[in-house]
Amino acid sequence: MKVISLVPSITEALFDLGLTEKEIIGRTKFCIHPAEKVKNVEIIGGTKNLNIEKIRSLHPDLILANKEENVKEQIESLMNDFKVTVYNTETIEDNYYLVKNLGLLFNKEERAQTFNLKIYDVLYQAKINSKVKAAYLIWKNPYMTVGSDTFIHNVLSEIGFENIFKNQTRYPEIRAEDLAEADVIMLSSEPFPFKEKHIAELKEVYPQKKIMIVDGEAFSWYGTHIAKCESYFRELILEFDR
């Protein structure tokens, strides 16, 4: 089966489940894992600006997309000519069924189950001892955070953080003043590439508050990625359980 993945984390998951470059014939420019394998796969644009004609020229048997990451109109256009499966992954349970479904699709059920069990184990082992109020920022100018109906929120909750914006949805815009309640401000490495200088900017407003850069992939890449973040999460929670 020839498949095109329009989602970085799904591309990674397909390779993790054992598919090869012979089966994965197209991916977006943001599909960067595993680096040594994706470099051999045709790029068909970005997640939100697909090269439809290039996709057509590849004649895929299946296209895998995501409700949030891809543009509805582009996906509907592809549906006229190809089989397209659109996933919507907001919770850890959603993720379980995503990985399970991919395993069934490509006859990799055993491998999929191994990854699912590992993900649950990683999240279980990563729990912090007491609730820590957190603000997780994904963008700057304006600052944007995550509401309760996002995968990031669910990962935060699973390992013991209380999202101070849990009563909001999607990715609300906020101001620096809205972060006062947080015990920790997490600045994600993606999609906005927060750096140390951005910590310094917020330290001017909150000099006593814990502000840190976190690995955006560990929190936002669904599929199989969390299974490989055991050491990262272990080190992260040590920051709070000392």
PyMOL commands that set and color helices and strands:
alter all, ss='L'
color gray80, all
select helices_A, chain A and resi 8-16+35-38+52-58+72-79+92-105+109-125+151-158+176-179+196-205+216-220+225-228+230-238
alter helices_A, ss='H'
color red, helices_A
select strands_A, chain A and resi 3-5+24-27+42-43+62-66+84-87+132-139+143-145+161-163+173-174+184-188+210-214
alter strands_A, ss='S'
color yellow, strands_A
deselect
rebuild
show_as cartoon
